[in-house]
């Protein structure tokens, strides 16, 4: 029972980290796209 709890905690942690990374990556892409538009089109 204890190992199952640890396993689910690890899975939740991994999912949370991946979700955060996806959010950060999308933010970086949006920032760089916005910067590119400013550079390209003034």
PDBQT receptor file of N, H, CA, C and O in Angstrom, charges set to zero:
ATOM      1  N   UNK A   1       0.835  -1.208   0.000  1.00  0.00    +0.000 N 
ATOM      2  CA  UNK A   1       0.000   0.000   0.000  1.00  0.00    +0.000 C 
ATOM      3  C   UNK A   1       0.868   1.255   0.000  1.00  0.00    +0.000 C 
ATOM      4  O   UNK A   1       0.578   2.242  -0.676  1.00  0.00    +0.000 OA
ATOM      5  N   UNK A   2       1.948   1.180   0.787  1.00  0.00    +0.000 N 
ATOM      6  H   UNK A   2       2.183   0.378   1.336  1.00  0.00    +0.000 HD
ATOM      7  CA  UNK A   2       2.832   2.343   0.893  1.00  0.00    +0.000 C 
ATOM      8  C   UNK A   2       3.545   2.614  -0.430  1.00  0.00    +0.000 C 
ATOM      9  O   UNK A   2       3.692   3.766  -0.837  1.00  0.00    +0.000 OA
ATOM     10  N   UNK A   3       3.990   1.538  -1.104  1.00  0.00    +0.000 N 
ATOM     11  H   UNK A   3       3.871   0.602  -0.773  1.00  0.00    +0.000 HD
ATOM     12  CA  UNK A   3       4.694   1.704  -2.381  1.00  0.00    +0.000 C 
ATOM     13  C   UNK A   3       3.756   2.278  -3.445  1.00  0.00    +0.000 C 
ATOM     14  O   UNK A   3       4.182   3.064  -4.292  1.00  0.00    +0.000 OA
ATOM     15  N   UNK A   4       2.486   1.886  -3.401  1.00  0.00    +0.000 N 
ATOM     16  H   UNK A   4       2.141   1.247  -2.714  1.00  0.00    +0.000 HD
ATOM     17  CA  UNK A   4       1.497   2.405  -4.353  1.00  0.00    +0.000 C 
ATOM     18  C   UNK A   4       1.318   3.907  -4.160  1.00  0.00    +0.000 C 
ATOM     19  O   UNK A   4       1.206   4.656  -5.131  1.00  0.00    +0.000 OA
ATOM     20  N   UNK A   5       1.292   4.343  -2.899  1.00  0.00    +0.000 N 
ATOM     21  H   UNK A   5       1.382   3.735  -2.110  1.00  0.00    +0.000 HD
ATOM     22  CA  UNK A   5       1.150   5.767  -2.595  1.00  0.00    +0.000 C 
ATOM     23  C   UNK A   5       2.357   6.539  -3.114  1.00  0.00    +0.000 C 
ATOM     24  O   UNK A   5       2.206   7.612  -3.698  1.00  0.00    +0.000 OA
ATOM     25  N   UNK A   6       3.555   5.994  -2.903  1.00  0.00    +0.000 N 
ATOM     26  H   UNK A   6       3.678   5.123  -2.428  1.00  0.00    +0.000 HD
ATOM     27  CA  UNK A   6       4.784   6.634  -3.386  1.00  0.00    +0.000 C 
ATOM     28  C   UNK A   6       4.775   6.706  -4.909  1.00  0.00    +0.000 C 
ATOM     29  O   UNK A   6       5.152   7.722  -5.493  1.00  0.00    +0.000 OA
ATOM     30  N   UNK A   7       4.340   5.616  -5.548  1.00  0.00    +0.000 N 
ATOM     31  H   UNK A   7       4.034   4.791  -5.073  1.00  0.00    +0.000 HD
ATOM     32  CA  UNK A   7       4.310   5.558  -7.011  1.00  0.00    +0.000 C 
ATOM     33  C   UNK A   7       3.357   6.608  -7.577  1.00  0.00    +0.000 C 
ATOM     34  O   UNK A   7       3.690   7.292  -8.545  1.00  0.00    +0.000 OA
ATOM     35  N   UNK A   8       2.183   6.736  -6.981  1.00  0.00    +0.000 N 
ATOM     36  H   UNK A   8       1.912   6.180  -6.195  1.00  0.00    +0.000 HD
ATOM     37  CA  UNK A   8       1.217   7.730  -7.464  1.00  0.00    +0.000 C 
ATOM     38  C   UNK A   8       1.744   9.140  -7.230  1.00  0.00    +0.000 C 
ATOM     39  O   UNK A   8       1.517  10.029  -8.051  1.00  0.00    +0.000 OA
ATOM     40  N   UNK A   9       2.446   9.355  -6.114  1.00  0.00    +0.000 N 
ATOM     41  H   UNK A   9       2.630   8.633  -5.447  1.00  0.00    +0.000 HD
ATOM     42  CA  UNK A   9       3.038  10.666  -5.833  1.00  0.00    +0.000 C 
ATOM     43  C   UNK A   9       4.083  11.014  -6.882  1.00  0.00    +0.000 C 
ATOM     44  O   UNK A   9       4.150  12.152  -7.346  1.00  0.00    +0.000 OA
ATOM     45  N   UNK A  10       4.905  10.023  -7.258  1.00  0.00    +0.000 N 
ATOM     46  H   UNK A  10       4.850   9.098  -6.881  1.00  0.00    +0.000 HD
ATOM     47  CA  UNK A  10       5.936  10.230  -8.289  1.00  0.00    +0.000 C 
ATOM     48  C   UNK A  10       5.275  10.562  -9.627  1.00  0.00    +0.000 C 
ATOM     49  O   UNK A  10       5.711  11.475 -10.328  1.00  0.00    +0.000 OA
ATOM     50  N   UNK A  11       4.226   9.822  -9.979  1.00  0.00    +0.000 N 
ATOM     51  H   UNK A  11       3.871   9.080  -9.409  1.00  0.00    +0.000 HD
ATOM     52  CA  UNK A  11       3.525  10.069 -11.245  1.00  0.00    +0.000 C 
ATOM     53  C   UNK A  11       2.923  11.467 -11.275  1.00  0.00    +0.000 C 
ATOM     54  O   UNK A  11       2.998  12.157 -12.292  1.00  0.00    +0.000 OA
ATOM     55  N   UNK A  12       2.322  11.888 -10.155  1.00  0.00    +0.000 N 
ATOM     56  H   UNK A  12       2.261  11.327  -9.329  1.00  0.00    +0.000 HD
ATOM     57  CA  UNK A  12       1.740  13.232 -10.075  1.00  0.00    +0.000 C 
ATOM     58  C   UNK A  12       2.835  14.279 -10.217  1.00  0.00    +0.000 C 
ATOM     59  O   UNK A  12       2.658  15.285 -10.905  1.00  0.00    +0.000 OA
ATOM     60  N   UNK A  13       3.980  14.035  -9.555  1.00  0.00    +0.000 N 
ATOM     61  H   UNK A  13       4.124  13.219  -8.996  1.00  0.00    +0.000 HD
ATOM     62  CA  UNK A  13       5.108  14.976  -9.635  1.00  0.00    +0.000 C 
ATOM     63  C   UNK A  13       5.611  15.100 -11.067  1.00  0.00    +0.000 C 
ATOM     64  O   UNK A  13       5.856  16.206 -11.549  1.00  0.00    +0.000 OA
ATOM     65  N   UNK A  14       5.765  13.956 -11.752  1.00  0.00    +0.000 N 
ATOM     66  H   UNK A  14       5.566  13.058 -11.360  1.00  0.00    +0.000 HD
ATOM     67  CA  UNK A  14       6.241  13.956 -13.142  1.00  0.00    +0.000 C 
ATOM     68  C   UNK A  14       5.241  14.697 -14.033  1.00  0.00    +0.000 C 
ATOM     69  O   UNK A  14       5.630  15.513 -14.869  1.00  0.00    +0.000 OA
ATOM     70  N   UNK A  15       3.963  14.409 -13.849  1.00  0.00    +0.000 N 
ATOM     71  H   UNK A  15       3.646  13.746 -13.170  1.00  0.00    +0.000 HD
ATOM     72  CA  UNK A  15       2.931  15.082 -14.634  1.00  0.00    +0.000 C 
ATOM     73  C   UNK A  15       2.937  16.584 -14.406  1.00  0.00    +0.000 C 
ATOM     74  O   UNK A  15       2.780  17.365 -15.345  1.00  0.00    +0.000 OA
ATOM     75  N   UNK A  16       3.121  16.988 -13.138  1.00  0.00    +0.000 N 
ATOM     76  H   UNK A  16       3.248  16.354 -12.375  1.00  0.00    +0.000 HD
ATOM     77  CA  UNK A  16       3.155  18.413 -12.803  1.00  0.00    +0.000 C 
ATOM     78  C   UNK A  16       4.360  19.084 -13.443  1.00  0.00    +0.000 C 
ATOM     79  O   UNK A  16       4.246  20.177 -13.997  1.00  0.00    +0.000 OA
ATOM     80  N   UNK A  17       5.526  18.422 -13.365  1.00  0.00    +0.000 N 
ATOM     81  H   UNK A  17       5.619  17.534 -12.914  1.00  0.00    +0.000 HD
ATOM     82  CA  UNK A  17       6.757  18.979 -13.949  1.00  0.00    +0.000 C 
ATOM     83  C   UNK A  17       6.612  19.105 -15.460  1.00  0.00    +0.000 C 
ATOM     84  O   UNK A  17       6.974  20.130 -16.037  1.00  0.00    +0.000 OA
ATOM     85  N   UNK A  18       6.084  18.066 -16.104  1.00  0.00    +0.000 N 
ATOM     86  H   UNK A  18       5.789  17.232 -15.635  1.00  0.00    +0.000 HD
ATOM     87  CA  UNK A  18       5.887  18.110 -17.555  1.00  0.00    +0.000 C 
ATOM     88  C   UNK A  18       4.903  19.211 -17.931  1.00  0.00    +0.000 C 
ATOM     89  O   UNK A  18       5.113  19.924 -18.912  1.00  0.00    +0.000 OA
ATOM     90  N   UNK A  19       3.837  19.352 -17.161  1.00  0.00    +0.000 N 
ATOM     91  H   UNK A  19       3.666  18.772 -16.364  1.00  0.00    +0.000 HD
ATOM     92  CA  UNK A  19       2.855  20.401 -17.416  1.00  0.00    +0.000 C 
ATOM     93  C   UNK A  19       3.469  21.783 -17.285  1.00  0.00    +0.000 C 
ATOM     94  O   UNK A  19       3.208  22.665 -18.103  1.00  0.00    +0.000 OA
ATOM     95  N   UNK A  20       4.291  21.974 -16.251  1.00  0.00    +0.000 N 
ATOM     96  H   UNK A  20       4.503  21.257 -15.586  1.00  0.00    +0.000 HD
ATOM     97  CA  UNK A  20       4.970  23.254 -16.057  1.00  0.00    +0.000 C 
ATOM     98  C   UNK A  20       5.934  23.527 -17.204  1.00  0.00    +0.000 C 
ATOM     99  O   UNK A  20       5.993  24.640 -17.726  1.00  0.00    +0.000 OA
ATOM    100  N   UNK A  21       6.691  22.497 -17.594  1.00  0.00    +0.000 N 
ATOM    101  H   UNK A  21       6.642  21.593 -17.170  1.00  0.00    +0.000 HD
ATOM    102  CA  UNK A  21       7.639  22.656 -18.697  1.00  0.00    +0.000 C 
ATOM    103  C   UNK A  21       6.916  23.048 -19.974  1.00  0.00    +0.000 C 
ATOM    104  O   UNK A  21       7.375  23.920 -20.713  1.00  0.00    +0.000 OA
ATOM    105  N   UNK A  22       5.780  22.401 -20.234  1.00  0.00    +0.000 N 
ATOM    106  H   UNK A  22       5.407  21.693 -19.634  1.00  0.00    +0.000 HD
ATOM    107  CA  UNK A  22       4.993  22.718 -21.433  1.00  0.00    +0.000 C 
ATOM    108  C   UNK A  22       4.531  24.170 -21.384  1.00  0.00    +0.000 C 
ATOM    109  O   UNK A  22       4.593  24.881 -22.387  1.00  0.00    +0.000 OA
ATOM    110  N   UNK A  23       4.065  24.608 -20.211  1.00  0.00    +0.000 N 
ATOM    111  H   UNK A  23       4.015  24.030 -19.396  1.00  0.00    +0.000 HD
ATOM    112  CA  UNK A  23       3.607  25.986 -20.027  1.00  0.00    +0.000 C 
ATOM    113  C   UNK A  23       4.750  26.969 -20.261  1.00  0.00    +0.000 C 
ATOM    114  O   UNK A  23       4.576  27.987 -20.931  1.00  0.00    +0.000 OA
ATOM    115  N   UNK A  24       5.927  26.653 -19.700  1.00  0.00    +0.000 N 
ATOM    116  H   UNK A  24       6.068  25.826 -19.157  1.00  0.00    +0.000 HD
ATOM    117  CA  UNK A  24       7.108  27.523 -19.851  1.00  0.00    +0.000 C 
ATOM    118  C   UNK A  24       7.546  27.565 -21.315  1.00  0.00    +0.000 C 
ATOM    119  O   UNK A  24       7.854  28.634 -21.841  1.00  0.00    +0.000 OA
ATOM    120  N   UNK A  25       7.574  26.392 -21.976  1.00  0.00    +0.000 N 
ATOM    121  H   UNK A  25       7.324  25.523 -21.548  1.00  0.00    +0.000 HD
ATOM    122  CA  UNK A  25       8.006  26.317 -23.378  1.00  0.00    +0.000 C 
ATOM    123  C   UNK A  25       7.058  27.130 -24.260  1.00  0.00    +0.000 C 
ATOM    124  O   UNK A  25       7.506  27.868 -25.137  1.00  0.00    +0.000 OA
ATOM    125  N   UNK A  26       5.750  26.995 -24.031  1.00  0.00    +0.000 N 
ATOM    126  H   UNK A  26       5.386  26.395 -23.318  1.00  0.00    +0.000 HD
ATOM    127  CA  UNK A  26       4.766  27.762 -24.806  1.00  0.00    +0.000 C 
ATOM    128  C   UNK A  26       4.980  29.254 -24.591  1.00  0.00    +0.000 C 
ATOM    129  O   UNK A  26       4.901  30.038 -25.536  1.00  0.00    +0.000 OA
ATOM    130  N   UNK A  27       5.252  29.649 -23.344  1.00  0.00    +0.000 N 
ATOM    131  H   UNK A  27       5.316  29.012 -22.576  1.00  0.00    +0.000 HD
ATOM    132  CA  UNK A  27       5.527  31.055 -23.045  1.00  0.00    +0.000 C 
ATOM    133  C   UNK A  27       6.751  31.560 -23.775  1.00  0.00    +0.000 C 
ATOM    134  O   UNK A  27       6.746  32.667 -24.312  1.00  0.00    +0.000 OA
ATOM    135  N   UNK A  28       7.815  30.745 -23.799  1.00  0.00    +0.000 N 
ATOM    136  H   UNK A  28       7.820  29.845 -23.363  1.00  0.00    +0.000 HD
ATOM    137  CA  UNK A  28       9.051  31.136 -24.493  1.00  0.00    +0.000 C 
ATOM    138  C   UNK A  28       8.788  31.270 -25.989  1.00  0.00    +0.000 C 
ATOM    139  O   UNK A  28       9.251  32.220 -26.620  1.00  0.00    +0.000 OA
ATOM    140  N   UNK A  29       8.042  30.313 -26.561  1.00  0.00    +0.000 N 
ATOM    141  H   UNK A  29       7.666  29.541 -26.049  1.00  0.00    +0.000 HD
ATOM    142  CA  UNK A  29       7.729  30.354 -27.996  1.00  0.00    +0.000 C 
ATOM    143  C   UNK A  29       6.910  31.605 -28.314  1.00  0.00    +0.000 C 
ATOM    144  O   UNK A  29       7.171  32.282 -29.309  1.00  0.00    +0.000 OA
ATOM    145  N   UNK A  30       5.928  31.912 -27.478  1.00  0.00    +0.000 N 
ATOM    146  H   UNK A  30       5.715  31.363 -26.670  1.00  0.00    +0.000 HD
ATOM    147  CA  UNK A  30       5.113  33.113 -27.692  1.00  0.00    +0.000 C 
ATOM    148  C   UNK A  30       5.964  34.369 -27.594  1.00  0.00    +0.000 C 
ATOM    149  O   UNK A  30       5.802  35.292 -28.392  1.00  0.00    +0.000 OA
ATOM    150  N   UNK A  31       6.876  34.412 -26.619  1.00  0.00    +0.000 N 
ATOM    151  H   UNK A  31       7.008  33.662 -25.971  1.00  0.00    +0.000 HD
ATOM    152  CA  UNK A  31       7.768  35.566 -26.464  1.00  0.00    +0.000 C 
ATOM    153  C   UNK A  31       8.652  35.735 -27.694  1.00  0.00    +0.000 C 
ATOM    154  O   UNK A  31       8.772  36.837 -28.230  1.00  0.00    +0.000 OA
ATOM    155  N   UNK A  32       9.269  34.643 -28.141  1.00  0.00    +0.000 N 
ATOM    156  H   UNK A  32       9.171  33.749 -27.706  1.00  0.00    +0.000 HD
ATOM    157  CA  UNK A  32      10.176  34.735 -29.286  1.00  0.00    +0.000 C 
ATOM    158  C   UNK A  32       9.403  35.056 -30.564  1.00  0.00    +0.000 C 
ATOM    159  O   UNK A  32       9.911  35.769 -31.429  1.00  0.00    +0.000 OA
ATOM    160  N   UNK A  33       8.181  34.538 -30.691  1.00  0.00    +0.000 N 
ATOM    161  H   UNK A  33       7.769  33.958 -29.988  1.00  0.00    +0.000 HD
ATOM    162  CA  UNK A  33       7.354  34.857 -31.855  1.00  0.00    +0.000 C 
ATOM    163  C   UNK A  33       6.999  36.342 -31.848  1.00  0.00    +0.000 C 
ATOM    164  O   UNK A  33       7.041  36.993 -32.892  1.00  0.00    +0.000 OA
ATOM    165  N   UNK A  34       6.648  36.881 -30.677  1.00  0.00    +0.000 N 
ATOM    166  H   UNK A  34       6.614  36.352 -29.829  1.00  0.00    +0.000 HD
ATOM    167  CA  UNK A  34       6.341  38.303 -30.556  1.00  0.00    +0.000 C 
ATOM    168  C   UNK A  34       7.555  39.156 -30.876  1.00  0.00    +0.000 C 
ATOM    169  O   UNK A  34       7.437  40.171 -31.563  1.00  0.00    +0.000 OA
ATOM    170  N   UNK A  35       8.715  38.756 -30.387  1.00  0.00    +0.000 N 
ATOM    171  H   UNK A  35       8.810  37.932 -29.829  1.00  0.00    +0.000 HD
ATOM    172  CA  UNK A  35       9.961  39.482 -30.665  1.00  0.00    +0.000 C 
ATOM    173  C   UNK A  35      10.268  39.440 -32.156  1.00  0.00    +0.000 C 
ATOM    174  O   UNK A  35      10.676  40.444 -32.740  1.00  0.00    +0.000 OA
ATOM    175  N   UNK A  36      10.069  38.271 -32.773  1.00  0.00    +0.000 N 
ATOM    176  H   UNK A  36       9.737  37.456 -32.298  1.00  0.00    +0.000 HD
ATOM    177  CA  UNK A  36      10.324  38.124 -34.205  1.00  0.00    +0.000 C 
ATOM    178  C   UNK A  36       9.406  39.042 -35.014  1.00  0.00    +0.000 C 
ATOM    179  O   UNK A  36       9.851  39.677 -35.970  1.00  0.00    +0.000 OA
ATOM    180  N   UNK A  37       8.139  39.112 -34.637  1.00  0.00    +0.000 N 
ATOM    181  H   UNK A  37       7.778  38.595 -33.860  1.00  0.00    +0.000 HD
ATOM    182  CA  UNK A  37       7.195  39.998 -35.339  1.00  0.00    +0.000 C 
ATOM    183  C   UNK A  37       7.641  41.448 -35.231  1.00  0.00    +0.000 C 
ATOM    184  O   UNK A  37       7.567  42.196 -36.207  1.00  0.00    +0.000 OA
ATOM    185  N   UNK A  38       8.103  41.850 -34.052  1.00  0.00    +0.000 N 
ATOM    186  H   UNK A  38       8.163  41.243 -33.259  1.00  0.00    +0.000 HD
ATOM    187  CA  UNK A  38       8.574  43.229 -33.856  1.00  0.00    +0.000 C 
ATOM    188  C   UNK A  38       9.798  43.488 -34.738  1.00  0.00    +0.000 C 
ATOM    189  O   UNK A  38       9.894  44.534 -35.380  1.00  0.00    +0.000 OA
ATOM    190  N   UNK A  39      10.730  42.535 -34.768  1.00  0.00    +0.000 N 
ATOM    191  H   UNK A  39      10.652  41.685 -34.247  1.00  0.00    +0.000 HD
ATOM    192  CA  UNK A  39      11.951  42.690 -35.569  1.00  0.00    +0.000 C 
ATOM    193  C   UNK A  39      11.634  42.689 -37.061  1.00  0.00    +0.000 C 
ATOM    194  O   UNK A  39      12.207  43.468 -37.822  1.00  0.00    +0.000 OA
ATOM    195  N   UNK A  40      10.713  41.805 -37.480  1.00  0.00    +0.000 N 
ATOM    196  H   UNK A  40      10.248  41.172 -36.861  1.00  0.00    +0.000 HD
ATOM    197  CA  UNK A  40      10.430  41.639 -38.899  1.00  0.00    +0.000 C 
ATOM    198  C   UNK A  40       9.558  42.773 -39.443  1.00  0.00    +0.000 C 
ATOM    199  O   UNK A  40       9.783  43.264 -40.549  1.00  0.00    +0.000 OA
ATOM    200  N   UNK A  41       8.564  43.181 -38.655  1.00  0.00    +0.000 N 
ATOM    201  H   UNK A  41       8.381  42.782 -37.757  1.00  0.00    +0.000 HD
ATOM    202  CA  UNK A  41       7.547  44.101 -39.172  1.00  0.00    +0.000 C 
ATOM    203  C   UNK A  41       7.583  45.481 -38.516  1.00  0.00    +0.000 C 
ATOM    204  O   UNK A  41       6.850  46.383 -38.922  1.00  0.00    +0.000 OA
ATOM    205  N   UNK A  42       8.443  45.648 -37.495  1.00  0.00    +0.000 N 
ATOM    206  H   UNK A  42       9.039  44.916 -37.165  1.00  0.00    +0.000 HD
ATOM    207  CA  UNK A  42       8.551  46.928 -36.820  1.00  0.00    +0.000 C 
ATOM    208  C   UNK A  42       7.285  47.285 -36.079  1.00  0.00    +0.000 C 
ATOM    209  O   UNK A  42       7.214  48.342 -35.453  1.00  0.00    +0.000 OA
TER     210      UNK A  42
